[in-house]
Amino acid sequence: LRKPSGRHAVLAIAVVAPREWELPDVGARTVVAPEGGGLHEVQTADPRLRRRYAEAAAAQRAAIAHEIRGAGAAHLRLRTDSDWLLDIVRFVARQRQARLRGTARPTRPSRTGGEAQ
């Protein structure tokens, strides 16, 4: 991402589904590899596989948040399992308070992926 102009406020909004952050234990499943398209059977009952999946999902969210912050944009993460309107109201209130205090800076999402902090 390129840094936005200092004259404009930029907000990145991510809509996330927390159920996609973990691999459920549903037995053996055939999946398509993202690179190459090959078919692979995975055993979702394997706790190590589920842990690696959750870690990779967390790393992906962190990398996205890092890129957004690096571009100087505020970041609002809206979860599909929470009240979006309340999250937006809280985000706007925090942004406004920061501007009034003169401490406005890009807002980062919470670690759990809910409303931005």
C-alpha positions as CSV (number, residue, x, y, z in Angstrom):
1,L,0.0,0.0,0.0
2,R,1.2,3.5,-0.7
3,K,0.9,6.2,1.9
4,P,-2.2,8.3,1.3
5,S,-1.9,12.0,1.0
6,G,-1.5,13.9,4.2
7,R,-4.5,16.0,3.2
8,H,-6.9,13.1,3.3
9,A,-8.1,10.8,6.1
10,V,-8.1,7.2,4.9
11,L,-10.0,4.4,6.6
12,A,-9.6,0.7,5.8
13,I,-12.5,-1.4,6.8
14,A,-12.1,-5.2,7.0
15,V,-15.2,-7.4,7.4
16,V,-14.1,-10.6,9.1
17,A,-15.8,-13.9,9.9
18,P,-14.2,-15.3,13.1
19,R,-15.3,-18.8,12.2
20,E,-12.7,-18.7,9.4
21,W,-9.9,-18.1,11.9
22,E,-9.9,-21.7,13.1
23,L,-10.2,-25.1,11.3
24,P,-13.0,-27.1,12.8
25,D,-12.5,-30.8,13.7
26,V,-14.7,-32.4,11.0
27,G,-12.6,-35.4,10.1
28,A,-10.9,-36.0,6.8
29,R,-11.5,-33.5,4.1
30,T,-10.1,-33.0,0.6
31,V,-8.9,-29.5,0.0
32,V,-7.5,-27.7,-3.1
33,A,-4.0,-26.3,-2.7
34,P,-4.1,-22.5,-3.4
35,E,-0.8,-22.8,-5.4
36,G,-1.0,-25.3,-8.2
37,G,-4.6,-26.4,-7.5
38,G,-3.6,-30.0,-6.4
39,L,-6.0,-32.0,-4.2
40,H,-4.9,-33.0,-0.7
41,E,-6.6,-34.9,2.0
42,V,-6.2,-33.3,5.4
43,Q,-7.2,-34.8,8.8
44,T,-8.9,-31.9,10.6
45,A,-8.9,-33.9,13.9
46,D,-5.1,-33.3,14.1
47,P,-4.7,-30.6,16.8
48,R,-1.3,-29.7,15.3
49,L,-2.9,-29.0,11.9
50,R,-5.7,-26.9,13.6
51,R,-3.1,-25.0,15.6
52,R,-1.0,-24.2,12.5
53,Y,-4.1,-23.1,10.7
54,A,-5.1,-20.7,13.5
55,E,-1.5,-19.4,13.7
56,A,-1.4,-18.8,9.9
57,A,-4.8,-17.0,10.0
58,A,-3.5,-14.8,12.9
59,A,-0.3,-14.0,11.0
60,Q,-2.3,-13.0,7.9
61,R,-4.5,-10.7,9.9
62,A,-1.4,-9.1,11.6
63,A,0.3,-8.6,8.2
64,I,-2.7,-6.9,6.8
65,A,-3.0,-4.6,9.8
66,H,0.7,-3.8,9.6
67,E,0.4,-2.8,5.9
68,I,-2.6,-0.6,6.6
69,R,-0.8,1.1,9.5
70,G,2.2,1.5,7.3
71,A,0.1,3.3,4.7
72,G,-1.0,5.8,7.4
73,A,-4.6,4.7,7.3
74,A,-7.0,4.0,10.2
75,H,-8.2,0.4,10.4
76,L,-11.6,-0.7,11.5
77,R,-12.3,-4.4,11.7
78,L,-15.9,-5.4,11.7
79,R,-16.8,-8.9,12.8
80,T,-19.7,-10.8,11.4
81,D,-20.5,-12.0,14.9
82,S,-20.8,-8.6,16.6
83,D,-22.9,-5.4,16.4
84,W,-21.4,-3.5,13.5
85,L,-23.2,-0.3,14.3
86,L,-21.9,-0.2,17.9
87,D,-18.4,-0.9,16.7
88,I,-18.6,1.9,14.1
89,V,-19.9,4.3,16.7
90,R,-17.1,3.4,19.2
91,F,-14.5,3.8,16.4
92,V,-15.8,7.2,15.4
93,A,-16.0,8.4,19.0
94,R,-12.4,7.3,19.6
95,Q,-11.2,9.0,16.4
96,R,-13.0,12.2,17.4
97,Q,-11.5,12.2,20.9
98,A,-8.0,11.7,19.5
99,R,-8.5,14.6,17.1
100,L,-9.7,16.8,19.9
101,R,-6.7,15.9,22.0
102,G,-4.4,16.4,19.1
103,T,-3.2,12.8,19.3
104,A,-5.0,11.4,16.2
105,R,-3.1,8.6,14.6
106,P,-4.1,5.5,12.7
107,T,-6.3,3.3,14.8
108,R,-5.4,-0.4,15.0
109,P,-7.8,-3.3,15.4
110,S,-8.0,-5.3,18.6
111,R,-6.1,-8.6,18.9
112,T,-9.4,-10.5,18.8
113,G,-10.4,-8.8,15.6
114,G,-13.4,-6.9,17.1
115,E,-13.7,-3.2,17.0
116,A,-10.7,-1.1,16.4
117,Q,-8.7,0.4,19.3
